[in-house]
Amino acid sequence: MEQLSKAVSGSVNFEIPISVAAMPDNASKISKVAILLCTYQGQNYLAEQLDSFIAQSHKHWEVWASDDGSKDSTYSILETYRNKWSEGQLAVCHGPAEGFAANFLSLTCKPDLAADFYAYADQDDVWEADKLSRALQWLEKVPADVPALYCSRTRLVDADNNEIGMSPLFEKSPSFANALMQNIGGGNTMVFNSAARELLRDVSENCSVITHDWWAYMVVTGCGGQVFYDSKPTLRYRQHGNNIIGTNSNWMARFKRIRMVFEGRFKRWNDSNVAALSTLEHRLTPENRETFRRFAQARQMSLVPRLVQLKRSGIYRQTLLGNIGLIAAAIFGKI
């Protein structure tokens, strides 16, 4: 099982130097970014997030907000900003009311959306001023026809925006073999190009997935796209009592996730991911198709063949402890 904990060479989690000399040839064209914001009962922190959009050093953006049936003042706040911003800078629509993942995917697939790049946004974070510019610095260097996804580390803050830590730093290369086991980039940090958006539109309509961001990581890497993980935090990730998904950076959160594995939740997540990926298996690269088939087959095998097949699949997590946990889950049939 050493493959499960083997580091992958060619790590790409370095910081991006922002300089004029490093800008691509098409830098004279100011890229348009569509910010895909999903809201639900978000009145407490939404205004601060919207203000952080205004503070972006990259100014050519518009917000598409999909509200999933809020009963508080969320919609009123969105209306207030829509009225005071330039015409067309904020559009508000109604989500499918089927959970946050479905809301984000429905917004991603919205036919009247058109931009050069797309950025997922949660309602309760605060973006650093260079968030979009850092993402575009890398994305604009990728050929337009290649699906490309940028994500980053985050700075953790409490409900009052006081810093309390950092999200885990991942050092192994992004890949489909890693994406099968975990998501390295929170959706609140993700920015992607039009090719990635078209790919997600093609494979995500009426698709039931665990989370939209994990799905994006699997789809883009699986279908031959490029993923970049930036080690510099680009937003302040607010931790509060109403978080649907929080960080896993402390020991209590890690213990909770270990318990979830042995309660069978990780296995159920994999059931869902395998079912969703099976619908686009023909679009995976040959190498990734083989990885996926070995992983899916291994889950149905008895102990020894299962361990052998999982090793051959090449799946891995980003940390030593994560890979130890992965081996334990494989041994006990919780994968």
Secondary structure, DSSP 4 states (H G I P E B T S, - for coil): -GGGGPPPSS---PPPP--STTS-GGGGS---EEEEEEESS-TTTHHHHHHHHHT-S---EEEEEEE----SSHHHHHHHHHHHSPTTSEEEEE--SS-HHHHHHHHHT-TT---SEEEEE-SS-EE-TTHHHHHHHHHTTS-TTS-EEEEE--EEE-TTS-EEEEPPPP-SPP-HHHHTT---S-GGG-EEEHHHHHHHHHHHTT---S-HHHHHHHHHHHTT-EEEEESS--EEEE--TT-SS----SHHHHHHHHHHHHTTHHHHHHHHHHHHHHTTGGGS-HHHHHHHHHHHHHTTS-HHHHHHHHHHHT---SSHHHHHHHHHHHHTT--
